[in-house]
Amino acid sequence: MSKILVVDDESSIVELIEENLAMEGYHTSHAYSGEEALELMRHDQPDLVLLDVMMPGMDGYEVSRQMQADPQLNHIPIIMLTARSATPDKVMGYSRGVDDYITKPFDSDELLVRVRAQLHHLYHEDISDITGLPGSQAVEKAIKQRSSDPSKPWNIIYVDIERFTIYNENYSFLEGDELIKATANLLHEAVRERGNPDDFLGHVGGDNLIIITTPDKTKGICKLAAAKFNAIILQYYTASDRNQGYVLAMSHDGQIEQSPFAELSFDVVDSQS
């Protein structure tokens, strides 16, 4: 069942919302501040966020802005809870990634209808089951958005796990999925540490991931991602394989040969070329 994060500094509101959602079978978690909400989302991604606007410290608009700037969070739909019904306030929210609004005090039936609508939209979106990243349709959309402004250069970084097929053959598809997930996580870290706030990270399938960034950030992202991958890859091999320094693989002519461990490869396409 869908996981919903409820973010509000008023415990009575949180309890009321969670009670209504639980009656419909939804799994919920909650946070009482924007900072706590972002921390929770980065460790356990929800399918939907119900987010209060007015909170001490980081308000709902800033939480939404930071979610949109995070490649692992920017696909999560947001329903904003607000005591404000004025159009300018809603425009501000929509401009920062808010998908829908509910004005407090809210009707429970309206809340559930809006939750169902956002989740229905989400499940018909293109999201990877393995990594939780946007898929090929979202990649195409991101490319089209950037192509609309030819004055701003950007790069596409195609990221592949070299010898991933050999890894799957020696281990299992489940372990292969874990390696893909770990790769997505470290790419996200590399983009966050070396990229721009609005860079895009997507998963088009298999071991193929895509980063969209600016030319000045490309080298730094690739270098850091490769270093992070090299730092973790050995833990995905057995002790015996690590000791011998290779795995066995079938060559194209049917011969058994030694194969090096997996590594990342990067292919960069410049929008200006």
LOBA-953700 format. One record per residue (C-alpha): residue number from 0; residue in three letters; x, y, z. Coordinates in pm, whole numbers, plus 50000, padded with zeros to 5 digits. Layout:
BEGIN
+-----+-----+-------+-------+-------+
:   i :  aa :    xx :    yy :    zz :
+-----+-----+-------+-------+-------+
: NUM : Ala :     X :     Y :     Z :
...
+-----+-----+-------+-------+-------+
***
This chain:
BEGIN
+-----+-----+-------+-------+-------+
:   i :  aa :    xx :    yy :    zz :
+-----+-----+-------+-------+-------+
:   0 : Met : 50000 : 50000 : 50000 :
:   1 : Ser : 50109 : 50358 : 49941 :
:   2 : Lys : 50328 : 50537 : 50194 :
:   3 : Ile : 50227 : 50892 : 50284 :
:   4 : Leu : 50435 : 51138 : 50485 :
:   5 : Val : 50236 : 51392 : 50688 :
:   6 : Val : 50426 : 51710 : 50775 :
:   7 : Asp : 50270 : 51957 : 51018 :
:   8 : Asp : 50389 : 52121 : 51340 :
:   9 : Glu : 50048 : 52067 : 51504 :
:  10 : Ser : 50026 : 51715 : 51649 :
:  11 : Ser : 49644 : 51723 : 51653 :
:  12 : Ile : 49636 : 51784 : 51276 :
:  13 : Val : 49887 : 51506 : 51216 :
:  14 : Glu : 49686 : 51261 : 51426 :
:  15 : Leu : 49361 : 51349 : 51248 :
:  16 : Ile : 49512 : 51306 : 50903 :
:  17 : Glu : 49687 : 50981 : 50992 :
:  18 : Glu : 49366 : 50842 : 51137 :
:  19 : Asn : 49175 : 50918 : 50816 :
:  20 : Leu : 49448 : 50772 : 50596 :
:  21 : Ala : 49484 : 50459 : 50811 :
:  22 : Met : 49111 : 50390 : 50773 :
:  23 : Glu : 49170 : 50378 : 50397 :
:  24 : Gly : 49462 : 50138 : 50437 :
:  25 : Tyr : 49746 : 50381 : 50372 :
:  26 : His : 50075 : 50352 : 50558 :
:  27 : Thr : 50179 : 50680 : 50715 :
:  28 : Ser : 50475 : 50846 : 50880 :
:  29 : His : 50499 : 51198 : 51013 :
:  30 : Ala : 50733 : 51487 : 51079 :
:  31 : Tyr : 50677 : 51800 : 51283 :
:  32 : Ser : 50921 : 52023 : 51096 :
:  33 : Gly : 51052 : 52078 : 50746 :
:  34 : Glu : 51402 : 51973 : 50842 :
:  35 : Glu : 51278 : 51645 : 50990 :
:  36 : Ala : 51063 : 51581 : 50682 :
:  37 : Leu : 51356 : 51611 : 50440 :
:  38 : Glu : 51568 : 51382 : 50658 :
:  39 : Leu : 51292 : 51119 : 50665 :
:  40 : Met : 51234 : 51137 : 50290 :
:  41 : Arg : 51601 : 51081 : 50211 :
:  42 : His : 51605 : 50763 : 50420 :
:  43 : Asp : 51261 : 50625 : 50334 :
:  44 : Gln : 51091 : 50778 : 50032 :
:  45 : Pro : 50715 : 50822 : 50060 :
:  46 : Asp : 50480 : 50799 : 49764 :
:  47 : Leu : 50310 : 51126 : 49859 :
:  48 : Val : 50373 : 51417 : 50097 :
:  49 : Leu : 50102 : 51614 : 50278 :
:  50 : Leu : 50287 : 51932 : 50367 :
:  51 : Asp : 50181 : 52222 : 50588 :
:  52 : Val : 50276 : 52569 : 50465 :
:  53 : Met : 50323 : 52757 : 50791 :
:  54 : Met : 50577 : 52588 : 51018 :
:  55 : Pro : 50846 : 52733 : 51244 :
:  56 : Gly : 51191 : 52724 : 51090 :
:  57 : Met : 51172 : 52580 : 50741 :
:  58 : Asp : 50825 : 52641 : 50594 :
:  59 : Gly : 50643 : 52425 : 50342 :
:  60 : Tyr : 50751 : 52634 : 50044 :
:  61 : Glu : 51117 : 52582 : 50129 :
:  62 : Val : 51066 : 52208 : 50181 :
:  63 : Ser : 50902 : 52190 : 49839 :
:  64 : Arg : 51183 : 52392 : 49681 :
:  65 : Gln : 51448 : 52162 : 49826 :
:  66 : Met : 51254 : 51856 : 49712 :
:  67 : Gln : 51244 : 51988 : 49355 :
:  68 : Ala : 51620 : 52047 : 49365 :
:  69 : Asp : 51687 : 51689 : 49479 :
:  70 : Pro : 51697 : 51430 : 49195 :
:  71 : Gln : 51572 : 51156 : 49428 :
:  72 : Leu : 51280 : 51355 : 49568 :
:  73 : Asn : 51158 : 51576 : 49284 :
:  74 : His : 50914 : 51315 : 49149 :
:  75 : Ile : 50723 : 51282 : 49479 :
:  76 : Pro : 50383 : 51458 : 49459 :
:  77 : Ile : 50305 : 51723 : 49721 :
:  78 : Ile : 49966 : 51826 : 49855 :
:  79 : Met : 50002 : 52149 : 50048 :
:  80 : Leu : 49796 : 52206 : 50362 :
:  81 : Thr : 49727 : 52576 : 50409 :
:  82 : Ala : 49501 : 52817 : 50592 :
:  83 : Arg : 49550 : 53053 : 50300 :
:  84 : Ser : 49321 : 53037 : 50001 :
:  85 : Ala : 49458 : 53344 : 49822 :
:  86 : Thr : 49566 : 53289 : 49462 :
:  87 : Pro : 49917 : 53442 : 49502 :
:  88 : Asp : 49997 : 53192 : 49777 :
:  89 : Lys : 49890 : 52904 : 49557 :
:  90 : Val : 50087 : 53039 : 49263 :
:  91 : Met : 50398 : 53049 : 49482 :
:  92 : Gly : 50341 : 52687 : 49579 :
:  93 : Tyr : 50283 : 52567 : 49224 :
:  94 : Ser : 50599 : 52744 : 49113 :
:  95 : Arg : 50793 : 52544 : 49372 :
:  96 : Gly : 50660 : 52204 : 49276 :
:  97 : Val : 50336 : 52176 : 49473 :
:  98 : Asp : 50085 : 51951 : 49294 :
:  99 : Asp : 49765 : 52031 : 49483 :
: 100 : Tyr : 49623 : 52233 : 49772 :
: 101 : Ile : 49385 : 52167 : 50060 :
: 102 : Thr : 49268 : 52462 : 50267 :
: 103 : Lys : 49241 : 52413 : 50643 :
: 104 : Pro : 49010 : 52332 : 50808 :
: 105 : Phe : 48965 : 52056 : 50552 :
: 106 : Asp : 48694 : 51803 : 50486 :
: 107 : Ser : 48811 : 51442 : 50534 :
: 108 : Asp : 48636 : 51324 : 50218 :
: 109 : Glu : 48803 : 51598 : 50014 :
: 110 : Leu : 49140 : 51503 : 50161 :
: 111 : Leu : 49099 : 51139 : 50059 :
: 112 : Val : 48979 : 51228 : 49709 :
: 113 : Arg : 49281 : 51449 : 49650 :
: 114 : Val : 49518 : 51187 : 49790 :
: 115 : Arg : 49372 : 50919 : 49561 :
: 116 : Ala : 49399 : 51151 : 49260 :
: 117 : Gln : 49767 : 51225 : 49320 :
: 118 : Leu : 49853 : 50859 : 49379 :
: 119 : His : 49663 : 50755 : 49066 :
: 120 : His : 49866 : 51007 : 48868 :
: 121 : Leu : 50188 : 50886 : 49030 :
: 122 : Tyr : 50126 : 50521 : 48947 :
: 123 : His : 50071 : 50609 : 48584 :
: 124 : Glu : 50397 : 50803 : 48578 :
: 125 : Asp : 50727 : 50660 : 48464 :
: 126 : Ile : 50918 : 50571 : 48784 :
: 127 : Ser : 51178 : 50295 : 48821 :
: 128 : Asp : 51078 : 50024 : 49068 :
: 129 : Ile : 51444 : 49953 : 49143 :
: 130 : Thr : 51585 : 50300 : 49202 :
: 131 : Gly : 51277 : 50518 : 49250 :
: 132 : Leu : 51420 : 50753 : 48988 :
: 133 : Pro : 51230 : 50907 : 48695 :
: 134 : Gly : 51225 : 50681 : 48387 :
: 135 : Ser : 51260 : 50722 : 48012 :
: 136 : Gln : 50951 : 50940 : 47960 :
: 137 : Ala : 51069 : 51179 : 48231 :
: 138 : Val : 51414 : 51182 : 48072 :
: 139 : Glu : 51262 : 51284 : 47739 :
: 140 : Lys : 51061 : 51556 : 47912 :
: 141 : Ala : 51371 : 51689 : 48089 :
: 142 : Ile : 51563 : 51700 : 47761 :
: 143 : Lys : 51279 : 51883 : 47586 :
: 144 : Gln : 51259 : 52138 : 47868 :
: 145 : Arg : 51628 : 52216 : 47840 :
: 146 : Ser : 51617 : 52221 : 47460 :
: 147 : Ser : 51359 : 52500 : 47473 :
: 148 : Asp : 51632 : 52747 : 47575 :
: 149 : Pro : 51925 : 52713 : 47331 :
: 150 : Ser : 52114 : 52993 : 47507 :
: 151 : Lys : 52184 : 52765 : 47806 :
: 152 : Pro : 52429 : 52481 : 47732 :
: 153 : Trp : 52385 : 52144 : 47900 :
: 154 : Asn : 52527 : 51794 : 47884 :
: 155 : Ile : 52377 : 51449 : 47898 :
: 156 : Ile : 52592 : 51197 : 48086 :
: 157 : Tyr : 52507 : 50838 : 47997 :
: 158 : Val : 52620 : 50618 : 48286 :
: 159 : Asp : 52659 : 50241 : 48247 :
: 160 : Ile : 52794 : 49967 : 48472 :
: 161 : Glu : 53060 : 49796 : 48264 :
: 162 : Arg : 53046 : 49412 : 48278 :
: 163 : Phe : 52709 : 49424 : 48454 :
: 164 : Thr : 52583 : 49125 : 48252 :
: 165 : Ile : 52879 : 48920 : 48373 :
: 166 : Tyr : 52801 : 49025 : 48730 :
: 167 : Asn : 52441 : 48905 : 48692 :
: 168 : Glu : 52554 : 48575 : 48544 :
: 169 : Asn : 52791 : 48510 : 48834 :
: 170 : Tyr : 52557 : 48624 : 49108 :
: 171 : Ser : 52185 : 48686 : 49057 :
: 172 : Phe : 51938 : 48937 : 48918 :
: 173 : Leu : 51840 : 49034 : 49273 :
: 174 : Glu : 52200 : 49116 : 49360 :
: 175 : Gly : 52227 : 49296 : 49028 :
: 176 : Asp : 51929 : 49510 : 49126 :
: 177 : Glu : 52101 : 49594 : 49455 :
: 178 : Leu : 52410 : 49705 : 49265 :
: 179 : Ile : 52197 : 49926 : 49037 :
: 180 : Lys : 52026 : 50076 : 49342 :
: 181 : Ala : 52361 : 50148 : 49507 :
: 182 : Thr : 52487 : 50305 : 49185 :
: 183 : Ala : 52182 : 50531 : 49166 :
: 184 : Asn : 52238 : 50639 : 49526 :
: 185 : Leu : 52602 : 50729 : 49472 :
: 186 : Leu : 52519 : 50913 : 49149 :
: 187 : His : 52266 : 51112 : 49346 :
: 188 : Glu : 52536 : 51195 : 49601 :
: 189 : Ala : 52779 : 51296 : 49326 :
: 190 : Val : 52521 : 51522 : 49160 :
: 191 : Arg : 52431 : 51679 : 49494 :
: 192 : Glu : 52796 : 51738 : 49587 :
: 193 : Arg : 52934 : 51846 : 49248 :
: 194 : Gly : 52635 : 51945 : 49036 :
: 195 : Asn : 52370 : 52218 : 49019 :
: 196 : Pro : 52051 : 52229 : 49230 :
: 197 : Asp : 51832 : 52168 : 48922 :
: 198 : Asp : 52034 : 51884 : 48765 :
: 199 : Phe : 51839 : 51578 : 48654 :
: 200 : Leu : 51907 : 51213 : 48738 :
: 201 : Gly : 51704 : 50939 : 48569 :
: 202 : His : 51698 : 50562 : 48520 :
: 203 : Val : 51604 : 50449 : 48170 :
: 204 : Gly : 51629 : 50078 : 48248 :
: 205 : Gly : 51875 : 49802 : 48330 :
: 206 : Asp : 52211 : 49945 : 48431 :
: 207 : Asn : 52160 : 50260 : 48223 :
: 208 : Leu : 52127 : 50587 : 48410 :
: 209 : Ile : 52130 : 50946 : 48285 :
: 210 : Ile : 52245 : 51273 : 48434 :
: 211 : Ile : 52161 : 51610 : 48280 :
: 212 : Thr : 52386 : 51889 : 48400 :
: 213 : Thr : 52587 : 52185 : 48275 :
: 214 : Pro : 52923 : 52146 : 48098 :
: 215 : Asp : 53119 : 52303 : 48385 :
: 216 : Lys : 52988 : 52040 : 48630 :
: 217 : Thr : 53024 : 51731 : 48410 :
: 218 : Lys : 53383 : 51636 : 48483 :
: 219 : Gly : 53348 : 51680 : 48859 :
: 220 : Ile : 53033 : 51466 : 48874 :
: 221 : Cys : 53188 : 51185 : 48670 :
: 222 : Lys : 53513 : 51187 : 48866 :
: 223 : Leu : 53339 : 51176 : 49204 :
: 224 : Ala : 53086 : 50912 : 49092 :
: 225 : Ala : 53365 : 50686 : 48964 :
: 226 : Ala : 53554 : 50723 : 49293 :
: 227 : Lys : 53243 : 50645 : 49496 :
: 228 : Phe : 53169 : 50337 : 49282 :
: 229 : Asn : 53525 : 50208 : 49312 :
: 230 : Ala : 53505 : 50252 : 49688 :
: 231 : Ile : 53202 : 50022 : 49723 :
: 232 : Ile : 53217 : 49774 : 49436 :
: 233 : Leu : 53428 : 49507 : 49609 :
: 234 : Gln : 53164 : 49456 : 49877 :
: 235 : Tyr : 52932 : 49325 : 49604 :
: 236 : Tyr : 53166 : 49034 : 49530 :
: 237 : Thr : 53236 : 48726 : 49741 :
: 238 : Ala : 53554 : 48697 : 49943 :
: 239 : Ser : 53688 : 48429 : 49708 :
: 240 : Asp : 53631 : 48649 : 49402 :
: 241 : Arg : 53791 : 48945 : 49578 :
: 242 : Asn : 54095 : 48735 : 49670 :
: 243 : Gln : 54150 : 48615 : 49314 :
: 244 : Gly : 54077 : 48959 : 49169 :
: 245 : Tyr : 53837 : 48851 : 48894 :
: 246 : Val : 53528 : 48647 : 48804 :
: 247 : Leu : 53490 : 48388 : 48532 :
: 248 : Ala : 53293 : 48470 : 48219 :
: 249 : Met : 53208 : 48307 : 47887 :
: 250 : Ser : 53372 : 48476 : 47589 :
: 251 : His : 53199 : 48527 : 47253 :
: 252 : Asp : 53369 : 48217 : 47114 :
: 253 : Gly : 53256 : 48002 : 47406 :
: 254 : Gln : 53580 : 48006 : 47604 :
: 255 : Ile : 53597 : 48058 : 47980 :
: 256 : Glu : 53803 : 48367 : 48061 :
: 257 : Gln : 53887 : 48593 : 48351 :
: 258 : Ser : 53684 : 48914 : 48372 :
: 259 : Pro : 53769 : 49224 : 48579 :
: 260 : Phe : 53521 : 49356 : 48830 :
: 261 : Ala : 53245 : 49599 : 48731 :
: 262 : Glu : 53319 : 49969 : 48690 :
: 263 : Leu : 53135 : 50278 : 48576 :
: 264 : Ser : 53160 : 50419 : 48226 :
: 265 : Phe : 53049 : 50765 : 48117 :
: 266 : Asp : 52949 : 50886 : 47772 :
: 267 : Val : 52893 : 51261 : 47748 :
: 268 : Val : 52681 : 51435 : 47483 :
: 269 : Asp : 52703 : 51814 : 47458 :
: 270 : Ser : 52385 : 52002 : 47364 :
: 271 : Gln : 52594 : 52250 : 47166 :
: 272 : Ser : 52759 : 51987 : 46945 :
+-----+-----+-------+-------+-------+
***
